[in-house]
Amino acid sequence: MAGIANVIGFDDGPFDREGTEVPLLGAVYARDRLDGVVTGSCTRDGDDGTHAVAELIRTSRFDDHVQCVMIQGITVGGFNVLDVAGLAATLNRPVVIVVRKQPRFERIRHALHNVPGGETKWALIEAAGPPQACGDVWIQTAGIELEWAVETVALHTRFGAFPEPLRVAHLLAAAYATGHSHGSA
């Protein structure tokens, strides 16, 4: 099967609605093997998510290893919207956003009216393009052809519908933030 074997999957951890710091965790995979973990943070509803993800990769020992970045959703830490194309260009490698359900954009746009920089954040969401069906999930991409992204997601999906790097990042981020994993991944 084709697809990119060496990826890092990112998810944010649970966070206090009153606080500003949100845990961010990346699970580094080579095919079926978890090779490492990176941890950091971003600002709740901020604008530093793209930079935080890029820096976690660039400053890690896995920078040369990672060939593709997967992120669970286009936002981290509430409404800290990622610049998907900017992240792909900064890292010079593809980015694949994966979500379980087709986003409800009308609700997202309405909610962004209550967030500082909401119009700019909405522009980043629009710039990412419409999500494409990919098996039981939806994806948005930058720096990669859709077919290659679909094959990469399929290569890393073992249990359920979600790719292992994202499933494991979700579990680890919850444990990192709360002391134990919880919820469905």
Summary of the structure (lengths in Angstrom):
residues: 185
radius of gyration: 15.1
end to end distance: 24.2
largest distance: 45.4
contacts: 628
relative contact order: 0.21
helix: 33%
strand: 29%
